[in-house]
Amino acid sequence: MIVDEVERWKAADAKDLAGYLASPSPDTVLALVAEDIKLDSALAKTCAKAGEILAYDVPKKKLPEWVAEQFARVGAKADRDACRALVELVGDSLDELATEVEKFATWANGDPIGVKEVEELSAGRAETSIFALTDAWGRRDVAAVLAAAESRLERSDRPRSVELPRLVGLLVNHVGRVRACQALADEGVRPRDAAPRLKMHPFAAEKAFAQAQNFSAGELGAAIVRLAQLDHAIKGGSRLAPDLEFERALVEVTRRPESRAA
């Protein structure tokens, strides 16, 4: 017998269950299924005394590794960046991630799966990934930055007037983290040691440290200022169209110094 949604049970229900478990039907296997339940709850304690609790939880910071394991299990080839992008697009539902893994494995038919394929083909339920944008910015690839920004704006289910300021805020946060990583790198701190201090996933910290090498401290500081100016501009501080202000700022904070001089 399978009983779903037991997370809704009250203390009295757990007490009734304990009475049944004291003398259960010998020919019945009882499986209680909960979406989320605390292990110190009365129901969990009752179940632990009479049977076994099977928890299928994966810490959020381990989700990209879990996705990689699922790809390997079905014989598909996906790199770390692709696994991370899939998590950012789909969210933390293991069922939905597993479904996407199966879909990509079938589609790829043995070919490697990268970020590009994930970004283009995932039926992402979560907020559209900013990974492609920040990765392009970190490489100082102006064309890729503009393309990734437009893709995110097009895929968002929010009005453009709402999504644009949100996107600017996400960029400010990312540049700020890269700036913090650069300062720690100058102190001799390694990415894996910086990750807990900055409350970042180790993989994200490695990415940020690598991106910091492509910018000077002055450039990162100037990027923060330019993005703050952009935020003001798209909220009514400029007569130019918000999209134009956004594109101009992206180009300025991404291109290399020699490009500016030219």
N, C-alpha and C positions, 0 to 999 in steps of 0.2 A: 504494500500500500504506500503510495506517494502522496504526501500532503505539502502543498505549496504555500508560500507567503506566511510562514509561521512567525516571521518577524513582527506580525501584527498581534500575536497572542499576548494576553495579559498574564499577570502572575497567577491568577486562578486557573488559567489553562495549563500552565506548567505544573501546577499542583495536581490537577486531574491526570495529566500525563504520567506523573510520578506514581500515582495510584495504579494506573494501568500497567506500567513497567514492572511493578512489584510482582505481577502475575500475568504476563503477556500471553497472547494466544500462541501456542507452540508452532503453528503452521503459517504464521504471518511475519513478514519482514516489513518493518515500518521505517520509511525514509522521510525525514522532515527536511524541507528545502526552504532556505531563507536567502533573500538577496543580500542582506547585511544584518549581522547579529553580533552583539558583544559577547566575548567568551566568558565574561564574569556575570552574565545575566542568569536569572533563575532557570530559564529554559535550557541554556547551554550547559549549566552545571548538572541539571537533571539528565540530559542526554549523555554527558560524559561519564556519569556513574553507571549507566546501564548499557551503553554502546560505544560508538566511536564518532568523533567529529572530524569531518573532512573539510578543510578550508582550502579554497581555490583562489587565494588572494595573491596578487603580484604587486609589490611596492611600485609606485608610479615611476620612481627613478630607475627601476629595473625593466620597465616595459619595452624599451628598444631591444634589450638583450633577449627578452622573452619572445619578441617578434622574430628576431634572428633565429632563435631555436625552432620556432614554428616553420619558418622557411626551410631550414635545414631538414626538418622532419619530413617535409613533403618533397624533398629533393630539389628545391629551388635555390637560386643564387641571388642574394640581395646584400648589398654592402651596408655598412653601419649607417651611413647618411640616409639611405633609403628607408631603413627600419625606423630611424628617428622621425623622418618626415611622415611616415605612415601613422605613427602614434600621434603626431601633432595634428594631422588631418582628421583622423577617426575618433580620437579620444581614448579613454581608459577602459572601455568595455572590452573584456577579453573575447566575448562571443563575436562582437563586430570586427575586432582585429583578426580573429581566426578566420572569419568569413572572407575578409579582404585578402588574407594570405593565400587562402585556397583559390580565390579568383585570380590573383596575380600569378600564382604558380601554373595554373591552367593556361592563362594567356601567354606567359613567357615561353612555355614549352622548352625549358632548359636554357634559354638565353638569360644573361645577367639582367637584374632589375636594379635600376638606379633611381635617383631622386627625380629625374625628369619624368620617368614613367609613372612614378607614384603621384607626382603633382598633377599630371595630365589625366590619369585614369582612375584615381581613387574617388569613390563616392563619399568623400569625407563628411561625417556628421558634425565633427568639431569645427571650431572656428578655423577658417582657412589658414594654412600654415604660413608663417612669416619666414620660415627657414630659408626658402629660395632667395628672398630679398636680402636678408642679413648675410647670407653666404656670398651673394654677388657683391654686396657692399664691401665685405671683408677682402675680396679679391680685387677690389677697385675696378670692377667691370661695369662701366656706365650703361652700356646697352642692356646687359642682363638685369641690372637694377631697375631700369625703367620698365622692362618687360615683366619682371616679377611683381612690381608694384601694381601695374595695370591688371595683371592676372588676378591678384588678390582682390582688388576693388571690384572686378567683374564677378567674381565668385561669391562675394559676400552677400548675405541675405539682408544686410542693412542698407539704408539709403546711402548714397555716396557722400552726402553732407555729414552723415554720422560716422561712416567708416574712415573717412580721410583723417579727421583729428585723432581717432583711435590709432590709426596706423602711424601717425607722427609720434604719438606717445610711446608706442612699442619700439620705434626706432631710437627715440631718446633713451629709453631704458637699456636697449642693447648697446648703444655706443657708450653709455655710462659704465656698463659691465666690462666692456673691452678696455675702457680707460682704467678701471680699477685693476684689471688683470695686468695691464702694462705696468702700473705702479708696483704691483707685487713682484712681477718678473724682474724689475730693476732692483728689488731687494733680495733677489735670489730665491724667491718662493717658487716651487714647482706647481704645475697645474693641479695635480692630484691633491696637493696640500692646500691649495687656494680654494678648491671646490667647496669644502664644508664652511670655510670662512665667509664665502660669498653666497652660500646657500644655492649652489649651482650643481647640476649633474656633472660628474667628472668629464664626460664626453663633451658637454657644452663648455666646460672650462678649458679643455684642450683646444677647442675651436676658437674661443675668445683669445687665448694666449697667442695662437697662430695668427689671428687677424691683427692683433696689436702690433705685430712685427712689421705690418705693412703701412703703419701710420706713425708719425712723430707725435710726441705729447702735445705739441702746439696744434697739430691738425685735429686731434681728437677734441681738444678744448674748443677749437673754433667750430667743429661740427656740432657740439652741444649748443653753442650760441646760435648758430645758423638755424638749427631745428627749432629753437625757442622762437626765433624771429618768424619762422614759417608758421608755427602754431598761432602766433598773433595775426599773421597775414590772412590765413584761411578762416579766421574767426571774425573777419570784418575789418582788419587793419590794412587792407590793400584794395585798390580798385581793380586789380587784375583778377582773372578767374582763379579760383582755388586750385584747379587742376594744373594750371600753368605755373602758379607759385610752387606747387608741390614738385613738379618736374624740374624746375630750375634749381630748387634746393637740393634735390637728389643728385643732380649732376655736380653741383658745387662740393657736396660733402663726400663724393665718391672719386672724382677724377684726380689724377696725380698732379703734383705741383708743376711739372713740365708742360702738362696739358693746359694749365691755366696761363702759363707764360706765353704759350703759342697763341 
